[in-house]
Amino acid sequence: MNGNILIDADAIVAATNIHDSNHHKALFLGQKLEKLNLKKYMLNFVIAEIATVLSKKATPEHAHKFLEGIFSCGIEIIYIDED
């Protein structure tokens, strides 16, 4: 299947934070979605939200690691601006 998916913060936070109550569910759903060969998109505001939540719920280092990898992982970033 080919298609598109807009990724929200909750999915990434749960998948990357082993202490999140939805961690295993997020990993399972992520694996299923990967098999569908969907084009992945994320809003730039969501990146900031994820970094903030990871910094508070996990560690600042965890948030930093996320930020280092997000721009090279194949997810296309949609930039929302005032124009």
Residue pairs with C-beta under 8 A, 6 or more apart in sequence:
1 36
1 37
1 38
2 37
2 38
2 39
3 36
3 38
3 39
4 38
4 39
4 40
4 41
5 33
5 38
5 39
5 40
5 41
6 41
6 42
6 43
7 40
7 41
7 42
7 46
7 75
8 46
9 46
9 49
9 50
9 53
10 22
11 26
11 29
11 30
12 46
12 50
12 66
13 20
13 50
13 53
13 54
13 57
14 20
14 21
14 22
14 23
14 25
14 26
15 23
15 26
15 27
15 30
16 54
16 58
16 62
16 66
17 23
17 54
17 57
17 58
17 62
19 57
19 58
20 26
20 57
39 76
40 74
40 75
40 76
41 75
41 76
41 77
41 78
42 70
42 75
42 76
42 77
42 78
43 77
43 78
43 80
44 77
44 78
44 79
44 80
45 80
47 67
47 70
47 77
50 63
50 66
50 70
51 63
51 66
51 67
52 63
54 62
54 63
54 66
55 62
55 63
70 77
71 77
